[in-house]
Amino acid sequence: MDRDVYKPVRALSRGLSLLQILNREGPLPVQELSRLSGLNRTTVYRLLETLERDGFVQSGALSSSLWHLTMGVKSLSEGYDHRDWVTQLGAPVLGQLLKKVVWPTDLAAFDGKGMLIRETTHKFSPLSNHRSMVGVRWPVLSSSLGRAFFCFSNEKTRASILRILRASDDPGDRVANDQTHVDNLVRITRERGYAQSIDETAAGISSIARPVFYRGQVVASINMVFFSSALSPQVAAKKHLTDINEAVAALEESLLNSSDIFTQQLEDKTKES
């Protein structure tokens, strides 16, 4: 039968377009999905609700205004990003951490440019001045999230990240060209046991962070953000590093107890780098 007899199903094409955008750009609000897809918001909402019902997307457990892919897309292609999976498992972990520390916390992963915040409790912490943090990208070598990810990664991964940063036009990445500084940063951070940042990403804001490992490889990092006037990193670590470590351990256990899909995705990403 002539294939031209069948009319294209526009709704299917539009839904696939949204999946492609989320795969390419990461977590996005409906407004941005509408802009990038050229679809009105009502249509985007309807498509997202259908895709969510079928298990392909979901809004963040801690940031309900943003949508991201779920493991369901693995059944369609290799487009599922292991960082989306870390987000799904990490969201409830951050929720529990917030109850202990009150200060806002973030979960981030390296996205090829910097540390992209994938989940956050800023929206729910009474001690945060910021509400929309998911999707914000912090520099690798000056943020605690980036330092935790970079410094605790193996030598091969650090070398790969440095190549990317040294080719970057972002002024915040220029420090990557100072090998002595980088070497000292790695040594000091590892000796300390956690990464820290003091007034480097925002005036009056400090943070401490720990890496998240999966089978020996760093896949993300978790931080705690606080006012520099309220705590020093040393005091923050003394009070809350145990809580952060427990959150990291809980996420690492969840990763190990989850599907081998994560392992395959991580291996694919490693080969690409």
Secondary structure, DSSP 8 states (H G I E B T S, - for coil): --GGGS---HHHHHHHHHHHHHHHH-SEEHHHHHHHHT--HHHHHHHHHHHHHTTSEEE-SS-TTEEEE-GGGGGT-TT--HHHHHHHHHHHHHHHHHHHH-S-EEEEEE-SSSEEEEEESTTT-TT-S-S--TT-EE-TTTSHHHHHHHHTS-HHHHHHHHHHHHT---GGGGGGG-HHHHHHHHHHHHHHTSEEEESSSSTTEEEEEEEEEETTEEEEEEEEEEETTT--HHHHHHHHHHHHHHHHHHHHHHHHTS-THHHHHHHHHHHH-
